[in-house]
Amino acid sequence: MSASQERLRSSRATWFAYAGFWFLLACVYMALFVSSGMAFALVLRDTVAAILPNAILGRVSLALARRGPFAPAGRGRQLAILAVAVAAVAVVATLGWLALVAFDGILFNSAVKWPSRTIIAWQTFVNTLIHFVLAGVAYAWQAAEAVREADDRASRADVLRARAELQLLRSQLNPHFVLNMLHALVGLVRRDPARAESALERLGDLLKFGQWVHQSGADFVPLSREWEFVQSYLDLERIRLGDRLCATLTADEEALRVPIPPFALQPLVENAILHAVAPRASGGRVDVSASRSEGWLCLAVSDDGPGTTEAAVAASPRMGLRLLQERLGALYGGRARLTYETLASGGFRVRVDLPDGLTPEAA
C-alpha cells in the first residue's frame, strides 16, 4: 500500500470514528429525552439542537489539540492556553444550541421559549466535558504519534548507523586499501621508522573509533571526536598518496563542541579523495571546514577535481553519500541539509548543515 493510500485510509477511519462518536452521543440524548416523556418529533429536534453545534465545533477542539505535543519548556503555559481555548469553543457550542432552541421555538411555536438557567448550566457543563474529552483524545493521539515517529527514526537511525559502521570497516579493511598501506609502510619502515610507527597508530585510531561507536551505540559524538578521526584518516592517505594530496582542515572552537552523528564527515573526505585526488597523476587539494553560526553547524568539504552533478552522485554505486543523507534525515527529522555544488572555478563541494540546538530526543 502506497503512502497516499495509507493516508486516505487513515483519514476515512478518523471520519468514521468521529461520526460514530456523535451517533452514539445522539442515541444517549434521545434515550434521555424519550424517558422524560417527550414527543418523538420534539426528541429529534432537541437532539439535533444539542448535537449539531458540538459536532461542527468539535473539529475546532481537535485541531487545537493537534498542535501538541508541546515542548517541555513552557508546556504548562501552553496546556493552560489550550484549556482556555477549548472552554471557549464549548461556550460557543452552547450559544449555538441556544440559537437552535430559539429558532425551533419561532418555527414551531411562533415564540421563543428559553430553557431554564439550570438546563443552560447543565448543557454548558456537558458541552465543556465533551470538548475536553475530544481535545484530550486528540492530544493523546498526537503525542502517541510523535512517540511512534521518534521510535521509528531511532530504529532507522540504529540500522543506518550499523550499516555505516559496516561500510566504514569494510572500506578501511578493503584488501586494496590494506595492501597499498602495507606497501607504503614497508618502504617507510626502512626510511623513517618513527613515521611508520605513527602511521600504524593512526590506523589503530581509525579502527578504535569505529569499535567505540559500535559498542557505545552513540548516535551523536562531539565534532572534535570526528575531527580527530578525519585527521587520522588524512594522515594515512598522505602516506599512501604522498605529495599528491594537499589537505587543509579549518574549524571554529565552538563548532568542535557541537554533537554530530559519527561518520558524518569522514565519508565526505573519502569521497573527495577517491574522485578528485587519487585518479589524477598530479593529485589534488581537499579543504575541510566546520563553522557554527545562528544555530546551525556547517560542515563543508571542497576539492579541485573535475566536479560532478547531484544526479551522478545519486546514480553512483557507492552508497556513502546516500547513506549519510538517510542517516541525517532519520536523526534530525528532515531538518538537516546535505547539498552539492560544482564550483565555478572548478571542483566540487559537499555541504552539511545541521541544527546545533537539537538534542537526539528532540530530533
C-alpha positions as CSV (number, residue, x, y, z in Angstrom):
1,M,0.0,0.0,0.0
2,S,1.4,3.4,-1.0
3,A,1.8,6.3,1.4
4,S,-1.1,8.3,-0.2
5,Q,-3.4,5.3,0.1
6,E,-2.4,4.8,3.7
7,R,-3.1,8.4,4.5
8,L,-6.5,8.2,2.7
9,R,-7.4,5.1,4.6
10,S,-6.4,6.7,7.9
11,S,-8.4,9.8,7.1
12,R,-11.5,7.8,6.3
13,A,-11.1,5.8,9.6
14,T,-10.9,9.0,11.5
15,W,-14.0,10.4,9.9
16,F,-15.9,7.2,10.6
17,A,-14.8,7.2,14.3
18,Y,-15.8,10.9,14.6
19,A,-19.2,10.3,13.1
20,G,-19.7,7.2,15.2
21,F,-18.9,9.2,18.4
22,W,-21.7,11.7,17.7
23,F,-24.1,9.0,16.6
24,L,-23.7,7.2,20.0
25,L,-24.0,10.5,21.8
26,A,-27.2,11.3,19.9
27,C,-28.6,7.9,20.9
28,V,-27.9,8.8,24.6
29,Y,-29.7,12.1,24.2
30,M,-32.6,10.5,22.5
31,A,-32.9,7.9,25.2
32,L,-32.9,10.6,27.9
33,F,-35.5,12.7,26.2
34,V,-37.8,9.7,25.4
35,S,-37.5,8.6,29.1
36,S,-38.8,12.0,30.2
37,G,-42.0,11.5,28.1
38,M,-41.3,13.9,25.3
39,A,-43.0,13.5,21.9
40,F,-40.8,11.8,19.3
41,A,-40.7,14.8,17.0
42,L,-39.6,17.0,19.8
43,V,-37.0,14.4,20.8
44,L,-35.5,14.5,17.3
45,R,-35.4,18.4,17.2
46,D,-33.8,18.7,20.7
47,T,-31.2,16.0,19.9
48,V,-30.2,17.9,16.7
49,A,-30.0,21.2,18.6
50,A,-27.8,19.6,21.3
51,I,-25.5,17.6,18.9
52,L,-25.1,19.7,15.8
53,P,-23.2,22.7,17.2
54,N,-20.9,20.4,19.2
55,A,-20.3,18.2,16.1
56,I,-19.3,21.2,14.0
57,L,-17.2,22.9,16.6
58,G,-15.7,19.6,17.8
59,R,-13.3,19.8,14.7
60,V,-12.0,23.0,16.2
61,S,-11.2,21.4,19.5
62,L,-9.5,18.5,17.7
63,A,-7.4,21.0,15.6
64,L,-6.4,22.9,18.7
65,A,-5.2,19.8,20.5
66,R,-3.3,18.5,17.4
67,R,-0.9,21.4,17.8
68,G,0.7,19.4,20.5
69,P,2.6,17.6,22.0
70,F,4.2,20.7,23.3
71,A,7.9,21.0,24.1
72,P,8.9,20.5,27.8
73,A,9.9,24.2,28.1
74,G,6.7,26.1,28.7
75,R,4.4,23.1,28.4
76,G,2.3,24.1,31.4
77,R,1.6,27.5,29.9
78,Q,0.7,26.0,26.5
79,L,-1.6,23.5,28.1
80,A,-3.3,26.2,30.1
81,I,-3.9,28.2,26.9
82,L,-5.3,25.1,25.2
83,A,-7.7,24.5,28.1
84,V,-9.0,28.1,27.9
85,A,-9.4,27.8,24.1
86,V,-11.3,24.5,24.4
87,A,-13.5,26.0,27.1
88,A,-14.3,29.0,24.8
89,V,-15.2,26.6,22.0
90,A,-17.6,24.8,24.4
91,V,-19.2,28.2,25.3
92,V,-19.7,28.9,21.6
93,A,-21.3,25.5,21.2
94,T,-23.7,26.3,24.0
95,L,-24.6,29.6,22.3
96,G,-25.2,27.6,19.1
97,W,-27.5,25.2,21.0
98,L,-29.5,28.2,22.4
99,A,-29.8,29.7,18.9
100,L,-31.2,26.4,17.6
101,V,-33.6,26.2,20.5
102,A,-34.8,29.8,19.8
103,F,-35.1,29.0,16.1
104,D,-37.1,25.9,16.9
105,G,-39.5,27.9,19.1
106,I,-40.1,30.5,16.4
107,L,-40.6,27.9,13.7
108,F,-42.9,25.5,15.6
109,N,-44.5,27.7,18.4
110,S,-44.2,31.2,17.0
111,A,-42.5,32.2,20.2
112,V,-39.1,31.8,21.8
113,K,-39.1,29.6,24.9
114,W,-35.7,29.7,26.6
115,P,-34.6,26.8,28.7
116,S,-34.2,27.4,32.5
117,R,-30.9,28.6,33.9
118,T,-30.4,25.1,35.4
119,I,-30.7,23.4,32.0
120,I,-28.4,26.0,30.4
121,A,-25.8,25.5,33.1
122,W,-26.1,21.7,32.7
123,Q,-25.8,21.9,28.9
124,T,-22.8,24.2,29.2
125,F,-21.2,21.7,31.6
126,V,-21.9,18.8,29.3
127,N,-20.6,20.7,26.2
128,T,-17.4,21.6,28.1
129,L,-16.9,18.0,29.1
130,I,-17.4,16.8,25.6
131,H,-14.9,19.2,24.1
132,F,-12.3,18.5,26.8
133,V,-12.7,14.8,26.0
134,L,-12.2,15.4,22.3
135,A,-9.2,17.6,22.9
136,G,-7.7,15.0,25.4
137,V,-8.2,12.2,22.9
138,A,-6.7,14.3,20.1
139,Y,-3.7,15.4,22.2
140,A,-3.1,11.8,23.4
141,W,-3.2,10.6,19.8
142,Q,-0.8,13.3,18.6
143,A,1.6,12.5,21.5
144,A,1.4,8.8,20.7
145,E,2.1,9.5,17.0
146,A,5.1,11.7,17.9
147,V,6.5,9.0,20.1
148,R,6.0,6.4,17.4
149,E,7.7,8.6,14.8
150,A,10.6,9.2,17.2
151,D,10.9,5.5,17.8
152,D,10.8,4.8,14.0
153,R,13.5,7.4,13.5
154,A,15.6,6.0,16.3
155,S,15.2,2.4,14.9
156,R,16.0,3.6,11.4
157,A,19.0,5.5,12.8
158,D,20.2,2.4,14.5
159,V,20.0,0.4,11.3
160,L,21.7,3.2,9.3
161,R,24.4,3.6,11.9
162,A,25.1,-0.1,11.8
163,R,25.3,0.0,8.0
164,A,27.6,3.0,8.2
165,E,29.9,1.3,10.6
166,L,30.0,-1.8,8.5
167,Q,30.7,0.2,5.4
168,L,33.4,2.1,7.2
169,L,35.1,-1.0,8.4
170,R,34.9,-2.6,5.0
171,S,36.4,0.4,3.3
172,Q,39.2,0.5,5.8
173,L,39.8,-3.2,5.6
174,N,39.4,-3.4,1.9
175,P,42.2,-5.6,0.6
176,H,43.2,-2.9,-1.9
177,F,43.4,-0.3,0.8
178,V,45.3,-2.6,3.2
179,L,47.8,-3.8,0.5
180,N,48.5,-0.2,-0.5
181,M,49.0,0.8,3.1
182,L,51.3,-2.1,3.9
183,H,53.3,-1.5,0.8
184,A,53.7,2.2,1.8
185,L,54.6,1.2,5.3
186,V,57.2,-1.4,4.3
187,G,59.1,1.3,2.5
188,L,58.5,3.8,5.3
189,V,59.9,1.4,8.0
190,R,63.3,1.5,6.3
191,R,63.3,5.2,5.6
192,D,61.5,6.6,8.6
193,P,60.7,4.1,11.4
194,A,59.2,6.7,13.6
195,R,56.8,7.9,11.0
196,A,55.8,4.2,10.2
197,E,55.1,3.7,13.9
198,S,52.9,6.8,13.9
199,A,51.0,5.6,10.8
200,L,50.2,2.3,12.5
201,E,48.9,4.2,15.5
202,R,46.7,6.2,13.1
203,L,45.3,3.0,11.6
204,G,44.6,1.8,15.1
205,D,42.8,5.0,15.9
206,L,40.5,4.5,12.9
207,L,39.5,1.1,14.0
208,K,39.2,2.0,17.6
209,F,36.8,4.8,16.8
210,G,34.6,2.5,14.8
211,Q,34.7,-0.1,17.5
212,W,33.8,2.5,20.2
213,V,30.8,3.8,18.3
214,H,29.6,0.3,17.7
215,Q,30.0,-0.7,21.4
216,S,28.6,2.5,22.9
217,G,25.6,2.7,20.4
218,A,26.2,6.5,20.2
219,D,24.0,8.4,17.8
220,F,25.9,11.7,18.5
221,V,29.5,12.5,19.3
222,P,31.3,15.8,19.7
223,L,32.6,17.1,16.4
224,S,36.0,17.1,18.0
225,R,36.0,13.3,18.1
226,E,35.0,13.1,14.4
227,W,37.6,15.8,13.6
228,E,40.4,13.7,15.1
229,F,39.1,10.7,13.2
230,V,39.3,12.6,9.9
231,Q,42.8,13.8,10.7
232,S,43.9,10.2,11.3
233,Y,42.3,9.2,8.0
234,L,44.1,12.0,6.1
235,D,47.4,11.2,7.7
236,L,47.1,7.7,6.3
237,E,46.1,8.9,2.9
238,R,49.1,11.3,2.9
239,I,51.4,8.3,3.4
240,R,49.7,6.5,0.5
241,L,49.4,9.4,-1.9
242,G,52.4,11.4,-0.8
243,D,52.7,15.0,-2.2
244,R,49.7,14.3,-4.5
245,L,47.4,15.0,-1.6
246,C,47.2,18.5,-0.2
247,A,44.6,18.8,2.6
248,T,43.6,21.6,5.0
249,L,41.3,21.5,8.0
250,T,39.7,24.6,9.5
251,A,37.3,24.6,12.4
252,D,35.9,27.1,14.9
253,E,36.4,26.2,18.5
254,E,32.7,26.5,19.1
255,A,31.9,24.2,16.2
256,L,34.1,21.4,17.7
257,R,31.9,21.2,20.7
258,V,28.6,20.6,18.7
259,P,27.4,17.0,18.8
260,I,27.1,15.3,15.3
261,P,26.3,11.8,14.1
262,P,29.5,9.7,14.0
263,F,30.9,9.1,10.4
264,A,29.1,12.3,9.2
265,L,32.3,14.0,8.0
266,Q,34.7,11.2,7.0
267,P,32.7,9.8,4.1
268,L,32.7,13.3,2.5
269,V,36.5,13.5,2.8
270,E,36.9,9.9,1.5
271,N,34.7,10.7,-1.5
272,A,36.7,13.8,-2.4
273,I,40.0,11.9,-2.3
274,L,38.5,9.0,-4.3
275,H,37.2,11.2,-7.1
276,A,39.3,14.3,-7.1
277,V,42.8,13.3,-5.9
278,A,43.6,9.6,-6.4
279,P,42.7,9.3,-10.1
280,R,44.9,12.2,-11.1
281,A,48.6,11.9,-11.5
282,S,49.1,15.4,-10.3
283,G,46.9,14.8,-7.3
284,G,44.6,17.4,-5.9
285,R,43.5,19.5,-3.0
286,V,40.9,18.9,-0.3
287,D,39.6,21.6,2.1
288,V,37.6,20.7,5.1
289,S,35.9,23.3,7.2
290,A,33.5,23.5,10.2
291,S,31.7,26.6,11.4
292,R,28.9,27.5,13.7
293,S,26.5,30.4,13.1
294,E,22.9,31.3,14.1
295,G,22.0,27.9,15.5
296,W,23.5,25.9,12.6
297,L,26.6,23.9,12.2
298,C,28.1,23.9,8.7
299,L,30.4,21.2,7.6
300,A,32.0,21.6,4.1
301,V,34.4,19.5,2.0
302,S,35.7,21.1,-1.2
303,D,38.1,19.7,-3.8
304,D,39.6,21.0,-7.0
305,G,38.7,17.9,-9.1
306,P,36.6,17.7,-12.2
307,G,33.3,18.0,-10.3
308,T,30.1,16.1,-10.8
309,T,26.3,16.5,-10.5
310,E,23.7,15.5,-7.9
311,A,22.2,13.1,-10.4
312,A,25.6,11.4,-10.9
313,V,26.0,11.1,-7.1
314,A,22.6,9.5,-6.9
315,A,23.4,7.1,-9.7
316,S,26.8,6.1,-8.2
317,P,27.1,2.5,-7.0
318,R,29.0,3.8,-3.9
319,M,26.5,4.4,-1.1
320,G,28.4,6.7,1.2
321,L,26.7,10.0,0.5
322,R,23.3,8.5,0.0
323,L,23.6,6.6,3.3
324,L,24.7,9.7,5.0
325,Q,21.7,11.6,3.7
326,E,19.4,8.9,5.0
327,R,21.0,8.9,8.4
328,L,20.7,12.7,8.7
329,G,17.1,12.5,7.7
330,A,16.4,9.9,10.4
331,L,18.3,11.6,13.2
332,Y,17.2,15.2,12.6
333,G,13.6,14.6,11.4
334,G,14.2,16.2,8.0
335,R,15.8,19.4,9.3
336,A,19.4,18.6,8.3
337,R,20.5,19.6,4.8
338,L,23.1,17.8,2.5
339,T,23.8,19.9,-0.6
340,Y,26.2,19.5,-3.6
341,E,27.7,22.3,-5.6
342,T,30.0,22.3,-8.6
343,L,32.3,25.4,-8.1
344,A,32.6,28.0,-10.9
345,S,36.4,27.9,-10.5
346,G,36.4,24.1,-10.9
347,G,36.0,21.4,-8.3
348,F,33.2,20.1,-6.2
349,R,31.8,21.0,-2.7
350,V,29.6,19.0,-0.4
351,R,28.0,20.9,2.5
352,V,26.1,19.5,5.5
353,D,24.0,21.9,7.6
354,L,22.9,20.6,11.0
355,P,20.7,22.4,13.6
356,D,23.0,22.5,16.6
357,G,20.2,23.3,19.1
358,L,18.6,19.8,18.7
359,T,19.2,17.0,21.2
360,P,18.8,13.4,20.0
361,E,15.4,13.3,21.7
362,A,14.2,16.5,20.1
363,A,15.5,15.5,16.7
